[in-house]
């Protein structure tokens, strides 16, 4: 067994850690250019943009639950409008590349639980109508959010 392992290296004395190169020279305070502060709440907006899709799915779940508890078929004309408003709200917060996913999740909840009660997805005329209501809502929300971001990024001089 001893012949299968290499011998351990000899014990080396402890040497304090020395940096491989000298520290950088100190820059006088007057020479350094100040960094502009980031926009207020930038971290919050980033977190909100990352969590928009999961929170939108939770919102759609709560909306479907409320519609089912109050009689889902009685709210047939109101449900697409409410889902469109939810899609706009989530698209405003989400990253622009997630807009198709936001629209798809919203349509799937609407189609699976409001239009087709046994939780099945289909593509009948009323299902297409729901998609044609939710899709422009998502595009409008993402477009408005992109316009607001462009104005914030390049304010008028």
DSSP file (Angstrom, degrees, kcal/mol; ACC not computed):
  #  RESIDUE AA STRUCTURE BP1 BP2  ACC     N-H-->O    O-->H-N    N-H-->O    O-->H-N    TCO  KAPPA ALPHA  PHI   PSI    X-CA   Y-CA   Z-CA
    1    1 A X    >>        0   0    0      0, 0.0     3,-0.9     0, 0.0     4,-0.6   0.000 360.0 360.0 360.0 -34.9    0.0    0.0    0.0
    2    2 A X  G >4  +     0   0    0      1,-0.2     3,-0.7     2,-0.2     0, 0.0   0.825 360.0  58.3 -67.4 -30.7    2.8    2.3    0.7
    3    3 A X  G 34 S+     0   0    0      1,-0.2    -1,-0.2     3,-0.0     4,-0.1   0.669  96.6  62.8 -76.1 -15.5    4.2    1.9   -2.8
    4    4 A X  G <4 S+     0   0    0     -3,-0.9     2,-0.3     2,-0.1    -1,-0.2   0.711  96.9  64.7 -81.7 -19.8    1.0    3.1   -4.4
    5    5 A X  S << S-     0   0    0     -3,-0.7     2,-0.1    -4,-0.6     3,-0.1  -0.795  83.7-118.9-107.8 145.6    1.2    6.6   -3.0
    6    6 A X        -     0   0    0     -2,-0.3     3,-0.1     1,-0.1    -2,-0.1  -0.465  43.1 -96.3 -72.6 152.7    3.7    9.3   -3.6
    7    7 A X        -     0   0    0     -2,-0.1    -1,-0.1     1,-0.1     3,-0.1  -0.382  43.1-102.3 -69.0 150.7    5.6   10.4   -0.5
    8    8 A X        -     0   0    0      1,-0.1    -1,-0.1    -3,-0.1     3,-0.1  -0.393  42.2-101.5 -69.0 148.1    4.3   13.5    1.2
    9    9 A X        -     0   0    0      1,-0.1    -1,-0.1    -3,-0.1     3,-0.1  -0.332  46.8 -92.1 -68.1 155.5    6.3   16.8    0.6
   10   10 A X        -     0   0    0      1,-0.1     2,-0.2    -3,-0.1    -1,-0.1  -0.304  49.7 -91.4 -66.2 154.1    8.7   17.8    3.3
   11   11 A X        -     0   0    0     -3,-0.1     2,-0.4     1,-0.0    -1,-0.1  -0.484  42.3-153.0 -68.2 128.2    7.4   20.2    5.9
   12   12 A X        -     0   0    0     -2,-0.2     3,-0.1    -3,-0.1    -1,-0.0  -0.817  19.5-110.8-103.0 143.8    8.0   23.9    4.9
   13   13 A X        -     0   0    0     -2,-0.4     2,-0.3     1,-0.1    -1,-0.0  -0.360  41.2 -94.7 -70.2 154.9    8.4   26.6    7.5
   14   14 A X        -     0   0    0     -2,-0.0     2,-0.4     1,-0.0    -1,-0.1  -0.546  43.3-173.9 -72.6 126.0    5.6   29.2    7.8
   15   15 A X        -     0   0    0     -2,-0.3     3,-0.1    -3,-0.1    -3,-0.0  -0.976  29.3-110.9-119.3 135.6    6.3   32.3    5.8
   16   16 A X        -     0   0    0     -2,-0.4     2,-0.3     1,-0.1     0, 0.0  -0.312  42.0 -98.4 -63.4 150.3    4.1   35.3    6.0
   17   17 A X        -     0   0    0      1,-0.0     2,-0.4     0, 0.0    -1,-0.1  -0.517  41.6-168.1 -71.0 126.8    2.1   36.0    2.9
   18   18 A X        -     0   0    0     -2,-0.3     2,-0.0    -3,-0.1    -3,-0.0  -0.943  26.5-110.5-116.6 140.6    3.7   38.7    0.7
   19   19 A X        -     0   0    0     -2,-0.4     4,-0.0     1,-0.1     3,-0.0  -0.386  21.5-128.8 -67.4 147.4    1.9   40.3   -2.2
   20   20 A X  S    S+     0   0    0      1,-0.1     2,-0.3     2,-0.1    -1,-0.1   0.733  91.5  20.1 -70.3 -20.7    3.2   39.3   -5.6
   21   21 A X  S    S-     0   0    0      3,-0.0     3,-0.1     0, 0.0    -1,-0.1  -0.961  96.3 -89.1-141.7 159.0    3.5   42.9   -6.6
   22   22 A X        -     0   0    0     -2,-0.3     3,-0.1     1,-0.1    -2,-0.1  -0.320  56.3 -91.5 -66.6 154.3    3.6   46.2   -4.8
   23   23 A X        -     0   0    0      1,-0.1    -1,-0.1    -4,-0.0     3,-0.1  -0.228  51.1 -89.4 -63.8 156.9    0.3   47.8   -4.0
   24   24 A X        -     0   0    0      1,-0.1    -1,-0.1    -3,-0.1     2,-0.1  -0.329  50.3 -99.4 -64.4 146.8   -1.1   50.3   -6.5
   25   25 A X        -     0   0    0      1,-0.1     2,-0.2    -3,-0.1    -1,-0.1  -0.393  41.7-103.4 -68.5 147.0    0.0   53.9   -5.9
   26   26 A X        -     0   0    0     -3,-0.1     2,-0.5    -2,-0.1    -1,-0.1  -0.488  30.2-136.9 -70.9 136.6   -2.5   56.1   -4.2
   27   27 A X        -     0   0    0     -2,-0.2     5,-0.1    -3,-0.1    -1,-0.1  -0.827  24.3-114.0 -94.8 128.9   -4.4   58.5   -6.5
   28   28 A X    >>  -     0   0    0     -2,-0.5     3,-1.1     1,-0.1     4,-0.9  -0.278  25.5-116.8 -60.1 150.1   -4.8   62.0   -5.1
   29   29 A X  T 34 S+     0   0    0      1,-0.3     3,-0.3     2,-0.2    -1,-0.1   0.816 111.5  55.6 -60.7 -33.8   -8.4   63.0   -4.4
   30   30 A X  T 34 S+     0   0    0      1,-0.2    -1,-0.3     3,-0.0    -2,-0.1   0.735 103.6  55.0 -73.6 -22.1   -8.5   65.8   -6.9
   31   31 A X  T <4 S+     0   0    0     -3,-1.1     2,-0.3     2,-0.1    -1,-0.2   0.734  86.3  91.7 -84.7 -23.2   -7.4   63.5   -9.8
   32   32 A X  S  < S-     0   0    0     -4,-0.9     2,-0.4    -3,-0.3     0, 0.0  -0.557  73.9-133.9 -78.7 132.5  -10.1   60.9   -9.5
   33   33 A X        -     0   0    0     -2,-0.3     2,-0.1     1,-0.1    -2,-0.1  -0.710  26.7-117.8 -82.6 130.7  -13.2   61.5  -11.5
   34   34 A X        -     0   0    0     -2,-0.4     2,-0.4     1,-0.1    -1,-0.1  -0.427  22.9-124.9 -70.2 142.5  -16.4   61.0   -9.4
   35   35 A X        -     0   0    0     -2,-0.1     2,-0.1     1,-0.1    -1,-0.1  -0.710  27.4-114.7 -84.2 133.9  -18.7   58.2  -10.6
   36   36 A X        -     0   0    0     -2,-0.4    -1,-0.1     1,-0.1     2,-0.0  -0.450  36.1-108.5 -67.2 140.0  -22.2   59.3  -11.2
   37   37 A X        -     0   0    0     -2,-0.1     3,-0.1     1,-0.1    -1,-0.1  -0.366  35.1-109.1 -67.3 148.9  -24.6   57.7   -8.7
   38   38 A X        -     0   0    0      1,-0.2    -1,-0.1    -3,-0.1     3,-0.1  -0.256  47.9 -77.4 -70.4 164.1  -26.9   55.1  -10.1
   39   39 A X    >   -     0   0    0      1,-0.1     3,-1.6     2,-0.1    -1,-0.2  -0.313  59.5 -92.1 -63.2 148.1  -30.6   55.8  -10.5
   40   40 A X  T 3  S+     0   0    0      1,-0.3    -1,-0.1     2,-0.1    -3,-0.0  -0.389 110.2  10.4 -63.7 130.0  -32.6   55.6   -7.3
   41   41 A X  T 3> S+     0   0    0     -2,-0.1     4,-2.2    -3,-0.1    -1,-0.3   0.722  79.1 143.8  77.4  21.2  -34.0   52.2   -6.8
   42   42 A X  H <> S+     0   0    0     -3,-1.6     4,-2.1     1,-0.2     5,-0.2   0.893  73.3  51.0 -61.7 -38.8  -32.1   50.5   -9.6
   43   43 A X  H  > S+     0   0    0      1,-0.2     4,-2.3     2,-0.2    -1,-0.2   0.883 109.0  51.5 -66.3 -36.4  -31.7   47.3   -7.6
   44   44 A X  H  > S+     0   0    0      2,-0.2     4,-2.7     1,-0.2    -2,-0.2   0.902 109.2  49.7 -66.3 -40.5  -35.4   47.2   -6.9
   45   45 A X  H  X S+     0   0    0     -4,-2.2     4,-2.5     2,-0.2    -1,-0.2   0.901 110.7  50.2 -66.4 -38.2  -36.2   47.6  -10.6
   46   46 A X  H  X S+     0   0    0     -4,-2.1     4,-1.9     2,-0.2    -2,-0.2   0.929 112.7  46.2 -64.8 -43.9  -33.8   44.8  -11.5
   47   47 A X  H  X S+     0   0    0     -4,-2.3     4,-2.1     1,-0.2    -2,-0.2   0.912 112.9  50.1 -64.5 -41.6  -35.4   42.5   -8.9
   48   48 A X  H  X S+     0   0    0     -4,-2.7     4,-0.7     1,-0.2    -1,-0.2   0.889 110.0  50.8 -63.8 -38.1  -38.9   43.4  -10.0
   49   49 A X  H  < S+     0   0    0     -4,-2.5    46,-0.7     1,-0.2     4,-0.4   0.852 111.9  47.5 -69.0 -32.8  -37.9   42.7  -13.6
   50   50 A X  H  < S+     0   0    0     -4,-1.9     4,-0.3     1,-0.2     3,-0.2   0.838 118.0  40.4 -75.2 -32.1  -36.5   39.3  -12.7
   51   51 A X  H  X S+     0   0    0     -4,-2.1     4,-2.4     1,-0.2     5,-0.2   0.381  87.4  96.6 -97.2   4.1  -39.5   38.4  -10.6
   52   52 A X  H  X S+     0   0    0     -4,-0.7     4,-2.4    -3,-0.3     5,-0.2   0.911  83.3  48.6 -63.6 -43.5  -42.2   39.8  -12.9
   53   53 A X  H  > S+     0   0    0     -4,-0.4     4,-2.1    -3,-0.2    -1,-0.2   0.946 114.3  43.5 -66.9 -47.6  -43.0   36.5  -14.7
   54   54 A X  H  > S+     0   0    0     -4,-0.3     4,-2.1     1,-0.2    -1,-0.2   0.917 116.3  48.4 -62.9 -39.2  -43.3   34.3  -11.5
   55   55 A X  H  X S+     0   0    0     -4,-2.4     4,-2.5     1,-0.2    -1,-0.2   0.859 109.7  53.3 -68.1 -33.0  -45.4   37.1   -9.8
   56   56 A X  H  X S+     0   0    0     -4,-2.4     4,-2.5    -5,-0.2    -1,-0.2   0.885 107.8  50.4 -65.2 -38.8  -47.6   37.4  -12.9
   57   57 A X  H  X S+     0   0    0     -4,-2.1     4,-2.1     2,-0.2    -2,-0.2   0.894 110.9  48.7 -66.1 -38.7  -48.2   33.6  -12.8
   58   58 A X  H  X S+     0   0    0     -4,-2.1     4,-2.5     2,-0.2    -2,-0.2   0.912 111.4  50.4 -65.3 -41.4  -49.2   33.9   -9.1
   59   59 A X  H  X S+     0   0    0     -4,-2.5     4,-2.3     1,-0.2    -2,-0.2   0.897 110.2  49.4 -62.1 -40.6  -51.5   36.9  -10.0
   60   60 A X  H  X S+     0   0    0     -4,-2.5     4,-2.6     2,-0.2    -1,-0.2   0.881 109.8  52.1 -65.6 -37.7  -53.1   34.8  -12.8
   61   61 A X  H  X S+     0   0    0     -4,-2.1     4,-2.5     2,-0.2    -2,-0.2   0.933 111.5  45.9 -63.0 -45.4  -53.6   31.9  -10.4
   62   62 A X  H  X S+     0   0    0     -4,-2.5     4,-2.5     2,-0.2    -2,-0.2   0.887 112.6  51.1 -64.7 -38.2  -55.3   34.2   -7.9
   63   63 A X  H  X S+     0   0    0     -4,-2.3     4,-2.4     2,-0.2    -2,-0.2   0.917 110.9  47.4 -65.8 -43.1  -57.4   35.8  -10.6
   64   64 A X  H  X S+     0   0    0     -4,-2.6     4,-2.6     2,-0.2    -2,-0.2   0.909 111.7  51.5 -63.1 -41.9  -58.5   32.4  -11.9
   65   65 A X  H  X S+     0   0    0     -4,-2.5     4,-2.3     1,-0.2    -2,-0.2   0.925 110.6  47.9 -61.6 -44.0  -59.3   31.3   -8.3
   66   66 A X  H  X S+     0   0    0     -4,-2.5     4,-1.7     1,-0.2    -1,-0.2   0.902 112.4  49.2 -64.1 -40.6  -61.4   34.4   -7.8
   67   67 A X  H  < S+     0   0    0     -4,-2.4     4,-0.3     1,-0.2    -1,-0.2   0.886 112.3  48.0 -66.5 -37.3  -63.3   33.9  -11.1
   68   68 A X  H >< S+     0   0    0     -4,-2.6     3,-0.7     1,-0.2     4,-0.4   0.876 110.9  50.7 -70.6 -36.3  -64.0   30.3  -10.2
   69   69 A X  H 3< S+     0   0    0     -4,-2.3    -1,-0.2     1,-0.2    -2,-0.2   0.826 114.4  43.7 -70.6 -30.0  -65.2   31.1   -6.7
   70   70 A X  T 3< S-     0   0    0     -4,-1.7    -1,-0.2    -5,-0.2    -2,-0.2   0.343 135.0 -78.1 -96.6   7.2  -67.6   33.7   -8.0
   71   71 A X    X>  -     0   0    0     -3,-0.7     3,-1.0    -4,-0.3     4,-0.8   0.810  39.8-146.8  95.8  89.2  -68.9   31.7  -10.9
   72   72 A X  T 34 S+     0   0    0     -4,-0.4     3,-0.5     1,-0.3     7,-0.1   0.792  95.0  53.1 -60.1 -33.8  -66.4   31.6  -13.9
   73   73 A X  T >4 S+     0   0    0      1,-0.2     3,-1.0     2,-0.1    -1,-0.3   0.753 100.6  61.6 -77.3 -21.7  -69.1   31.4  -16.6
   74   74 A X  T <4 S+     0   0    0     -3,-1.0     3,-0.3     1,-0.2    -1,-0.2   0.763 103.5  50.5 -72.7 -23.4  -70.9   34.5  -15.3
   75   75 A X  T 3X S+     0   0    0     -4,-0.8     4,-2.6    -3,-0.5     3,-0.3   0.025  70.9 126.3-102.7  26.8  -67.8   36.7  -15.9
   76   76 A X  H <> S+     0   0    0     -3,-1.0     4,-0.7     1,-0.2    -1,-0.2   0.871  76.4  41.9 -57.4 -42.8  -67.2   35.6  -19.5
   77   77 A X  H  > S+     0   0    0     -3,-0.3     4,-0.5     1,-0.2    -1,-0.2   0.809 118.9  45.7 -75.2 -25.4  -67.1   39.2  -21.0
   78   78 A X  H  > S+     0   0    0     -3,-0.3     4,-2.3     1,-0.1     5,-0.2   0.807  97.6  71.7 -85.1 -30.8  -65.1   40.6  -18.1
   79   79 A X  H  X S+     0   0    0     -4,-2.6     4,-2.5     1,-0.2     5,-0.2   0.883  95.4  49.6 -59.9 -44.9  -62.5   37.9  -17.8
   80   80 A X  H  X S+     0   0    0     -4,-0.7     4,-2.3     1,-0.2    -1,-0.2   0.904 112.4  49.2 -62.6 -36.8  -60.5   38.7  -21.1
   81   81 A X  H  X S+     0   0    0     -4,-0.5     4,-2.2     2,-0.2    -1,-0.2   0.903 111.7  48.1 -66.7 -40.1  -60.3   42.4  -20.1
   82   82 A X  H  X S+     0   0    0     -4,-2.3     4,-2.1     2,-0.2    -2,-0.2   0.900 112.9  47.9 -67.9 -39.9  -59.1   41.5  -16.6
   83   83 A X  H  X S+     0   0    0     -4,-2.5     4,-2.4     2,-0.2    -2,-0.2   0.862 109.9  53.5 -67.6 -34.9  -56.5   39.1  -18.0
   84   84 A X  H  X S+     0   0    0     -4,-2.3     4,-2.4    -5,-0.2    -2,-0.2   0.915 109.2  48.5 -64.2 -41.9  -55.5   41.8  -20.5
   85   85 A X  H  X S+     0   0    0     -4,-2.2     4,-2.4     2,-0.2    -2,-0.2   0.901 111.4  49.8 -64.4 -40.1  -54.9   44.3  -17.7
   86   86 A X  H  X S+     0   0    0     -4,-2.1     4,-2.4     2,-0.2     5,-0.2   0.904 110.5  50.6 -63.2 -40.9  -52.9   41.7  -15.8
   87   87 A X  H  X S+     0   0    0     -4,-2.4     4,-2.5     2,-0.2    -2,-0.2   0.898 110.1  49.5 -65.1 -40.6  -50.8   41.1  -18.9
   88   88 A X  H  X S+     0   0    0     -4,-2.4     4,-2.0     2,-0.2    -2,-0.2   0.931 111.5  49.4 -62.5 -45.1  -50.2   44.8  -19.4
   89   89 A X  H  X S+     0   0    0     -4,-2.4     4,-1.1     1,-0.2    -2,-0.2   0.911 114.6  43.3 -62.8 -42.9  -49.1   45.1  -15.7
   90   90 A X  H  X S+     0   0    0     -4,-2.4     4,-2.4     1,-0.2     3,-0.2   0.884 112.3  53.5 -71.6 -37.3  -46.7   42.2  -15.9
   91   91 A X  H  < S+     0   0    0     -4,-2.5    -1,-0.2     1,-0.2    -2,-0.2   0.826 104.0  57.2 -66.4 -30.8  -45.3   43.3  -19.3
   92   92 A X  H  < S+     0   0    0     -4,-2.0    -1,-0.2    -5,-0.2    -2,-0.2   0.870 115.8  35.7 -65.3 -35.4  -44.6   46.7  -17.8
   93   93 A X  H  < S+     0   0    0     -4,-1.1    -2,-0.2    -3,-0.2    -1,-0.2   0.799 104.4  83.7 -87.6 -30.6  -42.4   45.2  -15.1
   94   94 A X  S  < S-     0   0    0     -4,-2.4   -44,-0.1     1,-0.1   -45,-0.1  -0.204  89.9 -92.2 -76.9 163.0  -40.8   42.3  -17.0
   95   95 A X    >   -     0   0    0    -46,-0.7     3,-1.7     1,-0.1     4,-0.3  -0.451  39.5-115.9 -66.6 146.5  -37.8   42.3  -19.2
   96   96 A X  G >  S+     0   0    0      1,-0.3     3,-1.4     2,-0.2     4,-0.3   0.822 113.7  59.2 -59.0 -32.0  -38.7   43.0  -22.9
   97   97 A X  G 3  S+     0   0    0      1,-0.3     3,-0.4     2,-0.1     4,-0.3   0.709  99.9  58.8 -70.8 -16.9  -37.5   39.5  -24.0
   98   98 A X  G <> S+     0   0    0     -3,-1.7     4,-2.5     1,-0.2    -1,-0.3   0.447  75.1  99.1 -88.9  -0.2  -39.9   37.9  -21.6
   99   99 A X  H <> S+     0   0    0     -3,-1.4     4,-2.5    -4,-0.3     5,-0.2   0.894  81.1  50.4 -57.9 -43.3  -43.0   39.5  -23.2
  100  100 A X  H  > S+     0   0    0     -3,-0.4     4,-2.4    -4,-0.3    -1,-0.2   0.899 112.1  48.5 -62.1 -36.2  -43.9   36.3  -25.3
  101  101 A X  H  > S+     0   0    0     -4,-0.3     4,-2.7     2,-0.2     5,-0.2   0.895 110.3  51.2 -68.6 -38.7  -43.6   34.2  -22.1
  102  102 A X  H  X S+     0   0    0     -4,-2.5     4,-2.3     2,-0.2    -2,-0.2   0.933 112.8  45.7 -62.1 -46.0  -45.8   36.7  -20.2
  103  103 A X  H  X S+     0   0    0     -4,-2.5     4,-2.7    -5,-0.2     5,-0.2   0.912 113.5  49.7 -63.9 -42.7  -48.4   36.5  -23.0
  104  104 A X  H  X S+     0   0    0     -4,-2.4     4,-2.6    -5,-0.2    -2,-0.2   0.919 111.8  46.9 -64.8 -44.0  -48.3   32.8  -23.2
  105  105 A X  H  X S+     0   0    0     -4,-2.7     4,-2.2     2,-0.2     5,-0.2   0.925 114.1  48.1 -63.7 -44.0  -48.6   32.2  -19.4
  106  106 A X  H  X S+     0   0    0     -4,-2.3     4,-2.3    -5,-0.2    -2,-0.2   0.926 113.9  46.2 -63.6 -44.3  -51.5   34.7  -19.3
  107  107 A X  H  X S+     0   0    0     -4,-2.7     4,-3.6     1,-0.2     5,-0.3   0.898 110.2  53.9 -65.9 -39.4  -53.3   33.1  -22.2
  108  108 A X  H  X S+     0   0    0     -4,-2.6     4,-2.6    -5,-0.2     5,-0.3   0.907 110.8  45.6 -63.5 -40.8  -52.8   29.6  -20.9
  109  109 A X  H  X>S+     0   0    0     -4,-2.2     4,-1.9     2,-0.2     5,-0.6   0.930 117.0  45.2 -66.2 -43.0  -54.4   30.5  -17.5
  110  110 A X  I  X>S+     0   0    0     -4,-2.3     5,-2.0    -5,-0.2     4,-1.7   0.949 120.1  39.4 -63.8 -48.6  -57.3   32.2  -19.3
  111  111 A X  I  <>S+     0   0    0     -4,-3.6     5,-2.1     3,-0.2     9,-0.2   0.890 119.1  45.7 -71.3 -39.4  -57.8   29.4  -21.8
  112  112 A X  I  <5S+     0   0    0     -4,-2.6     7,-0.7    -5,-0.3     8,-0.4   0.822 128.3  19.7 -76.1 -31.4  -57.2   26.5  -19.5
  113  113 A X  I  <5S+     0   0    0     -4,-1.9    -3,-0.2    -5,-0.3    -2,-0.2   0.702 130.3  34.4-115.1 -24.0  -59.3   27.6  -16.5
  114  114 A X  I  <<S+     0   0    0     -4,-1.7     3,-0.2    -5,-0.6    -3,-0.2   0.879 127.6  28.1 -98.4 -49.8  -61.8   30.3  -17.7
  115  115 A X  I   <S+     0   0    0     -5,-2.0     2,-0.9     1,-0.3    -3,-0.2   0.960 128.8  37.6 -78.1 -52.4  -62.7   29.2  -21.2
  116  116 A X  S >><S-     0   0    0     -5,-2.1     3,-1.4    -6,-0.2     4,-0.5  -0.846  74.5-164.3-103.5  99.5  -62.2   25.5  -21.0
  117  117 A X  T 34 S+     0   0    0     -2,-0.9    -1,-0.2     1,-0.3    -2,-0.1   0.788  80.5  64.0 -60.0 -34.1  -63.4   24.5  -17.5
  118  118 A X  T 34 S-     0   0    0      1,-0.1    -1,-0.3     2,-0.1    -5,-0.1   0.218 118.1-104.7 -79.5  23.3  -61.7   21.0  -17.3
  119  119 A X  T <4 S+     0   0    0     -3,-1.4     2,-0.4    -7,-0.7    -6,-0.2   0.879  74.7 140.5  62.4  42.8  -58.3   22.7  -17.5
  120  120 A X     <  -     0   0    0     -4,-0.5     2,-0.4    -8,-0.4    -1,-0.2  -0.934  48.0-132.7-116.2 140.6  -57.6   21.8  -21.1
  121  121 A X        +     0   0    0     -2,-0.4     2,-0.3    -6,-0.1    -9,-0.1  -0.742  35.0 161.8 -89.8 137.7  -56.0   24.0  -23.7
  122  122 A X        -     0   0    0     -2,-0.4    -6,-0.1     2,-0.1   -11,-0.0  -0.846  39.3-133.0-142.1 177.1  -57.6   24.2  -27.1
  123  123 A X        +     0   0    0     -2,-0.3     2,-0.1     4,-0.1    -2,-0.0  -0.331  50.7 138.6-136.2  55.0  -57.6   26.4  -30.1
  124  124 A X  S  > S-     0   0    0      1,-0.0     4,-2.4     4,-0.0     3,-0.5  -0.300  72.6 -85.5 -85.8 177.0  -61.2   27.0  -30.9
  125  125 A X  H  > S+     0   0    0      1,-0.2     4,-2.2     2,-0.2     5,-0.1   0.883 130.4  49.2 -57.0 -40.6  -62.6   30.4  -31.9
  126  126 A X  H  > S+     0   0    0      1,-0.2     4,-1.8     2,-0.2    -1,-0.2   0.833 110.5  52.3 -69.1 -28.5  -63.1   31.6  -28.3
  127  127 A X  H  > S+     0   0    0     -3,-0.5     4,-1.9     2,-0.2    -2,-0.2   0.896 109.7  48.1 -70.3 -40.6  -59.5   30.5  -27.5
  128  128 A X  H  X S+     0   0    0     -4,-2.4     4,-2.6     2,-0.2    -2,-0.2   0.878 108.6  55.0 -65.9 -36.8  -58.1   32.5  -30.4
  129  129 A X  H  X S+     0   0    0     -4,-2.2     4,-1.1    -5,-0.2    -1,-0.2   0.916 106.9  50.5 -62.2 -42.3  -60.1   35.5  -29.3
  130  130 A X  H  X S+     0   0    0     -4,-1.8     4,-2.3     1,-0.2     3,-0.4   0.900 111.4  48.0 -61.2 -40.6  -58.5   35.3  -25.9
  131  131 A X  H  X S+     0   0    0     -4,-1.9     4,-2.6     1,-0.2     5,-0.2   0.890 109.4  53.1 -66.8 -38.9  -55.1   35.1  -27.5
  132  132 A X  H  < S+     0   0    0     -4,-2.6     4,-0.5     1,-0.2    -1,-0.2   0.666 112.4  46.1 -72.2 -14.9  -55.9   38.1  -29.7
  133  133 A X  H  X S+     0   0    0     -4,-1.1     4,-0.9    -3,-0.4    -2,-0.2   0.841 117.2  41.4 -87.3 -41.4  -56.9   40.1  -26.6
  134  134 A X  H  X S+     0   0    0     -4,-2.3     4,-2.2     2,-0.2    -2,-0.2   0.851 107.6  60.7 -78.2 -35.2  -53.9   39.1  -24.5
  135  135 A X  H  X S+     0   0    0     -4,-2.6     4,-2.3     1,-0.2     5,-0.2   0.940 106.3  43.5 -63.2 -50.4  -51.2   39.4  -27.2
  136  136 A X  H  > S+     0   0    0     -4,-0.5     4,-2.7    -5,-0.2    -1,-0.2   0.852 111.7  56.7 -64.1 -29.8  -51.8   43.1  -28.0
  137  137 A X  H  X S+     0   0    0     -4,-0.9     4,-2.3     2,-0.2    -1,-0.2   0.923 108.9  45.5 -64.9 -42.4  -52.0   43.9  -24.3
  138  138 A X  H  X S+     0   0    0     -4,-2.2     4,-2.5     2,-0.2     5,-0.2   0.903 113.8  48.9 -66.1 -41.1  -48.6   42.3  -23.8
  139  139 A X  H  X S+     0   0    0     -4,-2.3     4,-2.5     2,-0.2    -2,-0.2   0.906 112.2  49.0 -65.0 -41.4  -47.1   44.1  -26.8
  140  140 A X  H  X S+     0   0    0     -4,-2.7     4,-2.5     2,-0.2     5,-0.2   0.916 112.4  47.9 -64.9 -42.8  -48.5   47.4  -25.6
  141  141 A X  H  X S+     0   0    0     -4,-2.3     4,-2.2     2,-0.2    -2,-0.2   0.923 114.4  45.1 -64.3 -44.5  -47.2   46.9  -22.0
  142  142 A X  H  X S+     0   0    0     -4,-2.5     4,-2.2     2,-0.2    -2,-0.2   0.886 113.7  50.8 -67.3 -37.9  -43.7   46.0  -23.2
  143  143 A X  H  X S+     0   0    0     -4,-2.5     4,-2.2    -5,-0.2    -2,-0.2   0.910 111.0  47.7 -65.7 -42.5  -43.7   48.9  -25.7
  144  144 A X  H  X S+     0   0    0     -4,-2.5     4,-2.4     2,-0.2    -2,-0.2   0.905 112.2  50.0 -64.3 -41.0  -44.7   51.4  -23.1
  145  145 A X  H  X S+     0   0    0     -4,-2.2     4,-2.3    -5,-0.2    -2,-0.2   0.899 110.4  49.9 -65.1 -39.5  -42.1   50.1  -20.7
  146  146 A X  H  X S+     0   0    0     -4,-2.2     4,-2.2     2,-0.2    -1,-0.2   0.888 110.6  50.3 -65.9 -38.4  -39.4   50.3  -23.4
  147  147 A X  H  X S+     0   0    0     -4,-2.2     4,-2.1     2,-0.2    -2,-0.2   0.914 110.8  48.6 -65.5 -42.0  -40.4   53.9  -24.2
  148  148 A X  H  X S+     0   0    0     -4,-2.4     4,-2.3     1,-0.2    -2,-0.2   0.912 111.7  49.6 -63.7 -42.2  -40.2   54.9  -20.5
  149  149 A X  H  X S+     0   0    0     -4,-2.3     4,-2.3     1,-0.2    -1,-0.2   0.889 109.9  51.4 -64.3 -38.4  -36.8   53.2  -20.2
  150  150 A X  H  X S+     0   0    0     -4,-2.2     4,-2.2     2,-0.2    -1,-0.2   0.894 110.4  48.5 -65.8 -39.3  -35.6   55.1  -23.3
  151  151 A X  H  < S+     0   0    0     -4,-2.1    -2,-0.2     2,-0.2    -1,-0.2   0.900 113.1  47.8 -67.9 -39.4  -36.8   58.4  -21.9
  152  152 A X  H  < S+     0   0    0     -4,-2.3     3,-0.5     1,-0.2    -2,-0.2   0.883 113.2  48.5 -66.2 -37.2  -35.1   57.7  -18.5
  153  153 A X  H  < S+     0   0    0     -4,-2.3     2,-0.4     1,-0.3    -2,-0.2   0.879 124.7  28.2 -72.1 -37.5  -31.9   56.7  -20.2
  154  154 A X  S  < S-     0   0    0     -4,-2.2    -1,-0.3    -5,-0.2    -2,-0.1  -0.708  82.7-169.0-125.3  78.8  -31.7   59.7  -22.5
  155  155 A X        -     0   0    0     -3,-0.5    -3,-0.1    -2,-0.4     2,-0.1  -0.275  35.3 -91.4 -68.3 155.9  -33.5   62.6  -20.8
  156  156 A X              0   0    0      1,-0.1    -1,-0.1    -5,-0.1    -5,-0.0  -0.389 360.0 360.0 -65.2 141.2  -34.3   65.8  -22.7
  157  157 A X              0   0    0     -3,-0.1    -1,-0.1    -2,-0.1    -2,-0.1   0.443 360.0 360.0 -95.8 360.0  -31.5   68.4  -22.5
